[in-house]
Amino acid sequence: MTCLGEIVSEGDVIVAARGGHGGSGNKRFATPTNRTPWLAEAGLPGELKELVLELRMKIDVGMIGMPNAGKSQLLQKISKARPEVAGYPFTTTEPAPGVVTREWKSFVIAELPGILPGANQGNSLGRSFLRHLWRAKVIVHLLDGSVEDPSATITGVNTEVAAFESSFLQKPQVIVVNKIDLPAVRARIPVLRRRLARYGVSMHFISAETGEGVEELVEQILQLLEETPPEPNPLPPPAVVRLLRQSRSAEPQVVRDGLVFVVLSPKAERMVRLADLRRFQARLQLRQMLTRLGIAKALEEAGVQPGDTVRIGVVEMKWE
């Protein structure tokens, strides 16, 4: 699937499909002896495409992790967002954004639903929310400090994220170990710090329940956002496209389809499409125009006789 572009800011424009050239109106066919022409020229058809529109949240920080790691609780603690918080997994079924404000600084963070194996292929909620990480500048990886193997948990989530889009793991990432208010987790902090050091990213140990360590985390995120350069404009520069008109000097061709004389002339096909051939004046003017285009001569050379059927495009008429 080819991406045409992305609209990020007000005023961004993407040309999804180009329209065809307009046809000449009846005024174009006016002459000193024919001041009320009955002929006009149909426009060329525009491009026809089947498009898929995808909504991506414009966020600064994406919060990922396994289900029930405490993402909703942390979002509540640092912002005014009020996602559902419960003691069972998948209380969050769609990305939940929140605005974090500290003095004159602010950022937008979105909690993504819990990531399980196969999420990149659409398992669980999968691709319906991983796409929102496109616009995130920083990724916060929230980890339940009580899990048996935290390294395996982080590796599993990162594997799913990378399988969806490998460039996401190039973004600045912060590992946040939650639930240090539990005595068992607090006792494991030294061990967890050593095990998680191999990821080479900032680590924070917090309690989303009591708020311990949360403000230090927010300060770290603000610092990373300031240090992260803005992403380049995702829109490609507007292409200069020259639309070529149909050559007016193209020689018309006439072929036989049984008893029908078929005229191959794009300009004539555009002209007869709008003409009201029930009117004698329109038929007379059309005959004059076909003569000027060399079509009448081509028909006569092909052996057309008065009363024979002539087809131009989708229009059939009796030759007069």
ABEGO torsion letter per residue (X at the ends): XBBAEBBABBGBBBBABBBBBBBBBAAAABBAABABBABBBBBBBBBBBBBBBBBBBBBABBBBEBBGAGAAAAAAAABABBBBBBABBGABABBBBBBBBBEABBBBBBBBBBBBBGAAAGBEAEAAAAAAAAABABBBBBBBAABABAAAAAAAAAAAAAAABAAAAABBBBBBBBGAABAAAAAAAAAAAAAAAAAGBBBBBBBAAAGBGAAAAAAAAAAAAAABBBBBBABBBBBBBBBBBBBAABBBBBBBBEABBBBBBAAAAAAAAABBAABAAAAAAAAAAAAAAGAAAAAAAAGBBBGBBBBBEABBBBBX
